[in-house]
Amino acid sequence: MVARGHQVTLVHARRLKYAPPGPEDVTLRARIRRARASIVDLIATPSIDWHPIDERVKLLFVPSSDEKYIPDGDVLFATAWQTVRSVLECAPSKGEKCYLIQHYEVWMGPKELVDETWRAPLHKVVIARWLMELGESMGCNDLSYIPNAIDSRYRVVRPIEQRRQRVVMMCSSLSFKGSSDGIKALEISKKQFPNMEVVLFGQGRRAPWVPRWMSYMRNPPQSMIIEHFYNGSSIFLGPSLAEGFPLPPAEAAACGCAIVATDIGGHRDYLENNVTALLSPPKNPEALARNLCHLLGNDDLRIRLARAVNNFIGGFSWETSADLLERFLRRVLRQERSAA
């Protein structure tokens, strides 16, 4: 957007004015961990090292989400359900109020509060078709679909046809990521294909339930993910239970991996069973393993699916998403002027 001449500010609040309620029953250890995290939040200055940010984008780190810390503008987006109420309370000078919905965030807050934000009087952008369908089923209005884009740096640099039996998976402790199911599927597959290699990467420390024979790297640079993990593997395993629009499978597809994944809403924007991927029901590591073994034992199918999804994912470009976002913004601002 800044490359197109727009002024963009990202506001990161040290404290949310309306923080989500915490769990009522927590252990002493959990309370200590939460207190320690609060102290770190008070003294630390955040940094973004996992993604390059254009220097023309203004990054604003503020004490709280109170409107006095939010600059004036034409349009103001809430980007998570906990920030919606703060946006709703802002003066008109802060901009026309919008809501970027990237997931159905009941995993990080009470369902009734999350649903309430979906029905709030905001112009809403959803990043996946299943979120659009969910919003419509909830009676939400003013919904627009603008998918994620896959950056052009995710590309094939090693021939798809020449890749060895190597599976890559992002590993996370978040339950909805389904990583434990993925590990089980990999263990099952290893018995049938003992030469199979597995490479895992993630943000946290190596989990104790990850077998030692699987390689794991914490917070690898994106260049390594692209060249070593994605381009160095033949298959990406996506075991998620629920996601908005998961990027790692799409990025791996852009780098030439065939995809074995769960049949969830977030995958369906770019994965279709036996067309661009092999899909199985979530929470079923045995079915996931069957599909994985099917690809490991059928290189012609692996190559066909990898080429198909690689071609399809090329349609998710920044140009396309930016065009859709500009169109959305023009409509929102026309409505504002008409109402005035």
Buried (B, 14 or more C-beta within 10 A) or exposed (E): BEEEEBEEEEBEBBEBBBEBEEEEEEEEEEEEEEEEEEEEEEEEEEEEEEEEEEEEEEBEEBEBBBBEBBBEBEBBBBBBBBBBBBBBBBEEEBBBBBBBBBBBBBEEBEEEBBBEBBEBEBBBBBBBBBBBBBBEEEEBEBBBBBBBBBBEEBBBEBEBEEBEBBBBBBBBEBEBBBBBBBBBBBBBBBEEBEEBBBBBBBEEEBBEEBEEEBBBBEEBEBEEBBBBBBBBBBBBBBBBBBBBBBBBBBBBBBBBBBBBBBBBBBBBBBBBBEEBBBBBEBEBBEBBBBBBBBBBEEBEBBBBBBBBBBEBBEEBBBEEBBEBBEEBBEEBBEEBEEEE
